[in-house]
Amino acid sequence: MQIKKHILHWMLCLLPIAAMAQAPVSDAPAYASDAEGSPEVLHQELSARMMQYADELNELSNVSDIQLIFSSTLPLSKQYINVLKDKVTLLNERYNSISLRWTTFTQAMQVDIADDEELMTIMTHVEEIKKAVGDSIASKKLKCEALEDFANAERRMAGQDTVYKKLYEKAFRLSLIQKLAPKLEKLKAHEQAQYAQIQQSYQKAKQACELLPILNKRIGALDESFANIQMISKKIQETEYKPFIQRIKDYLIGLACAAILLLFFNMLTSKIKAMKMARQQAKKYEEMMRQNGNSPGGYPTI
């Protein structure tokens, strides 16, 4: 008895869906039979039916407006993005339903519509509305996907600075002992795969900013984080075993290079200061000579 109740319940739920699915098929014969022998009535009925499709599309266009409102600092929540995606999915499903019924209707009545110039004009108008609404919904779908890509990039890169610092410290410790070289190579391979995923997410975030300029306020933090990760990744990949003496040599060479660069910059800075002082003194001397030339007891200057 309980099973019969469930079956009856599902049959009642499916009745409206079945009626909607059969509606486009029954449109054309009804018009043809009711308006047989009366072109004016057929014209009016077809015109009214076509304008009804236009009204449905315009209504869908009005309710499809989506405002992207979120904080420029707080993380984008999955719940917010899922709500937007669900709304766009429902809009797309409704649009596809209207589009299918419109196509079925116009194909069934194409002969009568083609013979009437006014109906052809209405049909062109409805097609234009249909294209505009379809493009709008498709654009909203792309924007939702871009927003999701950006949010995924933020979540993936959050805290990666600390993770990469620990990876580098571990890679450096492994590089101190020659026997640990296989483990070091394994760590480098793992880091390389991880970096590839981060880079892919970052590129998607940059593309999302092109589609949604509102995200430009948030991309700065990702740029900085990715630059740090990229720098540490390069250091990890360059890490390799070196004898202790070679490490000391490299360290000393590094200090020497730094000292030479520092000396060069100091010399350059001193020269720039000397040139500025020389210009100032020349300017003061020129002003002094000009003043002496204009004074009663002074000598004129050429």
Contacts in CASP RR format, 6 or more apart in sequence:
PFRMAT RR
TARGET T0000
AUTHOR 0000-0000-0000
METHOD contacts of the structure
MODEL  1
MQIKKHILHWMLCLLPIAAMAQAPVSDAPAYASDAEGSPEVLHQELSARM
MQYADELNELSNVSDIQLIFSSTLPLSKQYINVLKDKVTLLNERYNSISL
RWTTFTQAMQVDIADDEELMTIMTHVEEIKKAVGDSIASKKLKCEALEDF
ANAERRMAGQDTVYKKLYEKAFRLSLIQKLAPKLEKLKAHEQAQYAQIQQ
SYQKAKQACELLPILNKRIGALDESFANIQMISKKIQETEYKPFIQRIKD
YLIGLACAAILLLFFNMLTSKIKAMKMARQQAKKYEEMMRQNGNSPGGYP
TI
20 97 0 8 1.000
23 101 0 8 1.000
24 100 0 8 1.000
24 101 0 8 1.000
24 104 0 8 1.000
24 105 0 8 1.000
24 108 0 8 1.000
25 104 0 8 1.000
25 108 0 8 1.000
27 49 0 8 1.000
27 104 0 8 1.000
27 105 0 8 1.000
27 108 0 8 1.000
27 109 0 8 1.000
28 105 0 8 1.000
28 108 0 8 1.000
28 109 0 8 1.000
31 42 0 8 1.000
31 45 0 8 1.000
31 46 0 8 1.000
31 49 0 8 1.000
31 109 0 8 1.000
31 112 0 8 1.000
32 42 0 8 1.000
34 41 0 8 1.000
34 45 0 8 1.000
35 41 0 8 1.000
35 42 0 8 1.000
35 45 0 8 1.000
42 112 0 8 1.000
43 116 0 8 1.000
43 118 0 8 1.000
43 119 0 8 1.000
46 109 0 8 1.000
46 112 0 8 1.000
46 113 0 8 1.000
46 116 0 8 1.000
46 119 0 8 1.000
47 118 0 8 1.000
47 119 0 8 1.000
47 122 0 8 1.000
49 105 0 8 1.000
50 119 0 8 1.000
50 122 0 8 1.000
50 123 0 8 1.000
50 126 0 8 1.000
51 122 0 8 1.000
53 98 0 8 1.000
53 101 0 8 1.000
53 102 0 8 1.000
53 105 0 8 1.000
53 126 0 8 1.000
54 122 0 8 1.000
54 125 0 8 1.000
54 126 0 8 1.000
54 129 0 8 1.000
56 98 0 8 1.000
57 98 0 8 1.000
57 126 0 8 1.000
57 129 0 8 1.000
57 130 0 8 1.000
57 133 0 8 1.000
58 129 0 8 1.000
60 91 0 8 1.000
60 94 0 8 1.000
60 95 0 8 1.000
60 98 0 8 1.000
60 133 0 8 1.000
61 129 0 8 1.000
61 132 0 8 1.000
61 133 0 8 1.000
61 136 0 8 1.000
63 91 0 8 1.000
64 91 0 8 1.000
64 133 0 8 1.000
64 136 0 8 1.000
64 137 0 8 1.000
64 140 0 8 1.000
66 84 0 8 1.000
66 87 0 8 1.000
66 88 0 8 1.000
66 140 0 8 1.000
66 143 0 8 1.000
68 84 0 8 1.000
68 143 0 8 1.000
68 147 0 8 1.000
68 212 0 8 1.000
68 214 0 8 1.000
70 76 0 8 1.000
70 80 0 8 1.000
72 217 0 8 1.000
72 218 0 8 1.000
73 218 0 8 1.000
75 151 0 8 1.000
75 154 0 8 1.000
75 155 0 8 1.000
75 158 0 8 1.000
76 147 0 8 1.000
76 150 0 8 1.000
76 151 0 8 1.000
76 154 0 8 1.000
77 151 0 8 1.000
78 151 0 8 1.000
81 144 0 8 1.000
81 147 0 8 1.000
81 148 0 8 1.000
81 151 0 8 1.000
84 144 0 8 1.000
84 147 0 8 1.000
85 144 0 8 1.000
85 148 0 8 1.000
88 137 0 8 1.000
88 140 0 8 1.000
88 141 0 8 1.000
88 144 0 8 1.000
91 137 0 8 1.000
91 140 0 8 1.000
92 137 0 8 1.000
92 141 0 8 1.000
95 133 0 8 1.000
95 134 0 8 1.000
95 137 0 8 1.000
98 130 0 8 1.000
99 130 0 8 1.000
102 126 0 8 1.000
102 130 0 8 1.000
106 113 0 8 1.000
106 123 0 8 1.000
112 119 0 8 1.000
113 119 0 8 1.000
113 120 0 8 1.000
113 123 0 8 1.000
114 120 0 8 1.000
142 211 0 8 1.000
143 211 0 8 1.000
143 212 0 8 1.000
146 207 0 8 1.000
146 208 0 8 1.000
146 211 0 8 1.000
146 212 0 8 1.000
147 208 0 8 1.000
147 212 0 8 1.000
147 215 0 8 1.000
149 201 0 8 1.000
149 204 0 8 1.000
149 205 0 8 1.000
149 207 0 8 1.000
149 208 0 8 1.000
150 204 0 8 1.000
150 205 0 8 1.000
150 208 0 8 1.000
150 209 0 8 1.000
150 212 0 8 1.000
150 215 0 8 1.000
150 218 0 8 1.000
152 201 0 8 1.000
152 204 0 8 1.000
153 201 0 8 1.000
153 202 0 8 1.000
153 204 0 8 1.000
153 205 0 8 1.000
153 208 0 8 1.000
153 222 0 8 1.000
154 205 0 8 1.000
154 218 0 8 1.000
154 222 0 8 1.000
156 197 0 8 1.000
156 198 0 8 1.000
156 201 0 8 1.000
157 198 0 8 1.000
157 201 0 8 1.000
157 202 0 8 1.000
157 222 0 8 1.000
157 225 0 8 1.000
157 226 0 8 1.000
157 229 0 8 1.000
159 225 0 8 1.000
160 198 0 8 1.000
160 225 0 8 1.000
160 229 0 8 1.000
161 225 0 8 1.000
161 228 0 8 1.000
161 229 0 8 1.000
161 232 0 8 1.000
164 191 0 8 1.000
164 228 0 8 1.000
164 229 0 8 1.000
164 232 0 8 1.000
164 233 0 8 1.000
164 236 0 8 1.000
165 232 0 8 1.000
167 187 0 8 1.000
167 191 0 8 1.000
167 232 0 8 1.000
167 236 0 8 1.000
168 232 0 8 1.000
168 235 0 8 1.000
168 236 0 8 1.000
168 239 0 8 1.000
170 187 0 8 1.000
171 184 0 8 1.000
171 187 0 8 1.000
171 188 0 8 1.000
171 191 0 8 1.000
171 236 0 8 1.000
171 239 0 8 1.000
172 239 0 8 1.000
174 180 0 8 1.000
174 181 0 8 1.000
174 183 0 8 1.000
174 184 0 8 1.000
174 187 0 8 1.000
174 239 0 8 1.000
175 184 0 8 1.000
175 239 0 8 1.000
175 240 0 8 1.000
175 241 0 8 1.000
175 242 0 8 1.000
176 241 0 8 1.000
177 241 0 8 1.000
178 241 0 8 1.000
180 241 0 8 1.000
181 240 0 8 1.000
181 241 0 8 1.000
184 239 0 8 1.000
184 240 0 8 1.000
184 241 0 8 1.000
187 236 0 8 1.000
188 236 0 8 1.000
188 237 0 8 1.000
188 239 0 8 1.000
191 233 0 8 1.000
191 236 0 8 1.000
191 237 0 8 1.000
192 233 0 8 1.000
192 237 0 8 1.000
195 229 0 8 1.000
195 230 0 8 1.000
195 233 0 8 1.000
198 226 0 8 1.000
198 229 0 8 1.000
199 226 0 8 1.000
202 222 0 8 1.000
202 226 0 8 1.000
205 215 0 8 1.000
205 219 0 8 1.000
205 222 0 8 1.000
206 219 0 8 1.000
208 215 0 8 1.000
209 215 0 8 1.000
209 216 0 8 1.000
209 219 0 8 1.000
242 250 0 8 1.000
289 301 0 8 1.000
290 301 0 8 1.000
292 298 0 8 1.000
292 299 0 8 1.000
292 301 0 8 1.000
293 299 0 8 1.000
293 300 0 8 1.000
293 301 0 8 1.000
END
